[in-house]
Amino acid sequence: VNQIEGLIPLKYGSDVKEIPGARRLLSALLEAGAPWALVTSCTRRLLEAWLRLLELPSPPVSVTAEDVSMGKPDPACYRLALEQCGLGEQQAAVLVIDDAPAGIRAGKAAGCQVLAVATTHDVERLRDAGADWVVRDLSSVKVLGHEDKGWRWTTEGGNVMMEGEFNSMTELHKLSPSFVPKPHAWGKFRLSNPVTHFFLCDFIDMENKIPEPGPFCTRLAEIHLTSQSPTGQFGFTVPNCHGKIVQSNDWDPSWTSYFTKLLVSFFAKEIETNGPWLEYEQVFKVIVRTVIPQLLDPLQAKGRVLKPSLVHGDLWQENAAINRSTGEPVVFDASAFYTHNEYELGTWRRELIKFGVSHFNEYFSKIHPSPPVDQWDDRIRLYSLKFNLAHMIGWPKAPFVREEIYNDMKYLIHKYADGD
């Protein structure tokens, strides 16, 4: 049986469909250094064959059919995984993710919380089995941190993250109610150990699909054009988070000054996360000293007025989708602040992002590039540095992204600070 099962991925691997968000969730677990395990009813040979085919990392702990005498819904498999992860006494703080009623019952019987994924069974069956939560896929599930004694779905700074997202989504929703789910509340659970914070907004049944440029860029441009900074300056009413990094968002009348502080804070965190690199740090100093003023000072020079526009702040394909009920685009997971509107497009320039030339063209048909127009592409290259730094902080040890940052900085220095 082992030998036959081991051949299944070779014969049927091309038919496999990845659950949206699954690979990103696994990357987040690895990045956070969180304990995790894979508990399956298949044989070890089949598991290993699938991991090789899909190019997935081997789990630190795995429990397969050979390891237990009773399969799911018996809890022995999950209890064994808890023990091997060193979480045998912390089961109430552990999350099981399963797609079948038998697995849900096994997880609950082991004393864990269970998130059900409605990929193979309907929602009611999963709820009847005892699932604590049910989701269509894993695109909405995020790991924000962990504790050695068990899972922690928010850090001690979870209040900053939840309050920041609530205020971000609230301001965006005011300007475009059909584009942004309505926020209702944020806060702290009264009875939770570890301390856990929440953010609650309207439920939108979403299709994990990149929105078409026309309707998407129209709504985005409307937000940028109609928003008004309450102080007339750059910043936001509260701190918020880009990924797990807190943005202080202190008000500043100078966009050059505001962006410099933002970029310097993210660069420092990236070095702390991924380690020193002398040449990389040297070229960054030139970016701060010479390139940023060369590119951003002209936006507010010679009588020009740069309007602080409200931006989503982290607008890539994983934070945008299609509302199944209306067919219209929807965005979420914002880290908003009032900024130069072109900053929003900085993340679109990155190699990992799937918003392409058609989205740029559509956006600039609604809002023309800021003067000096001949520098718009270089400004967006500069803004993209911040988003790539955020990637390197959230997903360390991605050398191709660090190389992209380094090469973009060298390009800008060659063009704007060749004698520095």
TAZI-V835831 format. One record per backbone hydrogen bond with DSSP energy under -0.5 kcal/mol. CO is the residue of the C=O (numbers start at 1). NH is the residue of the N-H. If there is no record, write none. Layout:
co-><CO & CO>
nh-><NH & NH>
This chain:
co-><1 & 2 & 3 & 4 & 5 & 7 & 8 & 9 & 12 & 13 & 19 & 20 & 21 & 22 & 23 & 24 & 25 & 26 & 27 & 28 & 29 & 29 & 30 & 36 & 37 & 38 & 38 & 42 & 43 & 44 & 45 & 46 & 47 & 48 & 49 & 50 & 51 & 51 & 52 & 61 & 63 & 64 & 65 & 71 & 74 & 75 & 76 & 77 & 78 & 79 & 80 & 81 & 82 & 83 & 87 & 90 & 91 & 93 & 94 & 94 & 96 & 96 & 98 & 100 & 101 & 102 & 102 & 103 & 104 & 105 & 106 & 107 & 108 & 113 & 114 & 114 & 114 & 115 & 116 & 116 & 117 & 117 & 122 & 123 & 124 & 125 & 126 & 127 & 133 & 135 & 138 & 142 & 145 & 147 & 150 & 155 & 156 & 157 & 157 & 158 & 159 & 160 & 161 & 162 & 163 & 164 & 165 & 166 & 167 & 168 & 169 & 170 & 171 & 172 & 172 & 176 & 176 & 179 & 182 & 185 & 187 & 190 & 196 & 198 & 200 & 200 & 202 & 204 & 205 & 206 & 207 & 207 & 212 & 213 & 214 & 215 & 216 & 217 & 218 & 219 & 220 & 221 & 222 & 223 & 234 & 235 & 240 & 241 & 242 & 244 & 245 & 246 & 247 & 249 & 252 & 253 & 254 & 255 & 256 & 257 & 258 & 259 & 260 & 261 & 262 & 263 & 264 & 265 & 266 & 267 & 268 & 269 & 270 & 271 & 277 & 278 & 279 & 280 & 281 & 282 & 283 & 284 & 285 & 286 & 286 & 287 & 290 & 291 & 292 & 292 & 293 & 296 & 297 & 298 & 301 & 304 & 305 & 307 & 308 & 309 & 311 & 312 & 314 & 316 & 317 & 319 & 321 & 322 & 322 & 323 & 328 & 330 & 331 & 337 & 337 & 338 & 339 & 340 & 341 & 342 & 343 & 344 & 345 & 345 & 346 & 347 & 350 & 354 & 356 & 356 & 357 & 358 & 359 & 360 & 361 & 362 & 363 & 363 & 372 & 373 & 375 & 376 & 377 & 378 & 379 & 380 & 381 & 382 & 382 & 383 & 383 & 384 & 385 & 386 & 387 & 388 & 389 & 390 & 391 & 397 & 398 & 398 & 399 & 400 & 401 & 402 & 403 & 404 & 405 & 406 & 407 & 408 & 409 & 410 & 411 & 412 & 413 & 417>
nh-><5 & 6 & 7 & 7 & 8 & 11 & 12 & 13 & 15 & 16 & 22 & 138 & 25 & 26 & 27 & 28 & 29 & 30 & 31 & 32 & 33 & 34 & 33 & 61 & 39 & 40 & 63 & 65 & 47 & 48 & 49 & 50 & 51 & 52 & 53 & 54 & 55 & 56 & 55 & 38 & 40 & 67 & 68 & 74 & 77 & 79 & 80 & 81 & 82 & 83 & 84 & 85 & 87 & 86 & 90 & 93 & 94 & 151 & 96 & 113 & 98 & 115 & 117 & 104 & 105 & 73 & 106 & 107 & 108 & 109 & 110 & 112 & 111 & 96 & 116 & 132 & 133 & 98 & 118 & 135 & 119 & 120 & 126 & 127 & 128 & 129 & 131 & 130 & 116 & 118 & 141 & 144 & 152 & 150 & 147 & 158 & 159 & 160 & 161 & 162 & 163 & 164 & 165 & 166 & 167 & 168 & 169 & 170 & 171 & 172 & 173 & 174 & 175 & 175 & 176 & 179 & 180 & 331 & 202 & 200 & 198 & 192 & 189 & 187 & 184 & 185 & 204 & 206 & 324 & 208 & 209 & 322 & 216 & 217 & 218 & 219 & 220 & 221 & 222 & 223 & 224 & 225 & 226 & 227 & 252 & 338 & 247 & 243 & 245 & 246 & 242 & 248 & 240 & 236 & 234 & 255 & 258 & 259 & 260 & 261 & 262 & 263 & 264 & 265 & 266 & 267 & 268 & 269 & 270 & 271 & 272 & 273 & 274 & 275 & 281 & 282 & 283 & 284 & 285 & 286 & 287 & 288 & 289 & 290 & 291 & 292 & 294 & 295 & 296 & 297 & 297 & 299 & 300 & 301 & 304 & 306 & 307 & 309 & 229 & 339 & 337 & 335 & 316 & 319 & 320 & 332 & 330 & 207 & 324 & 327 & 323 & 321 & 181 & 311 & 339 & 235 & 309 & 343 & 344 & 345 & 346 & 347 & 348 & 349 & 349 & 350 & 353 & 356 & 359 & 360 & 361 & 362 & 363 & 364 & 365 & 366 & 366 & 367 & 375 & 376 & 379 & 380 & 381 & 382 & 383 & 384 & 385 & 385 & 386 & 386 & 387 & 388 & 389 & 390 & 391 & 392 & 393 & 394 & 395 & 399 & 401 & 402 & 403 & 404 & 405 & 406 & 407 & 408 & 409 & 410 & 411 & 412 & 413 & 414 & 415 & 416 & 417 & 420>
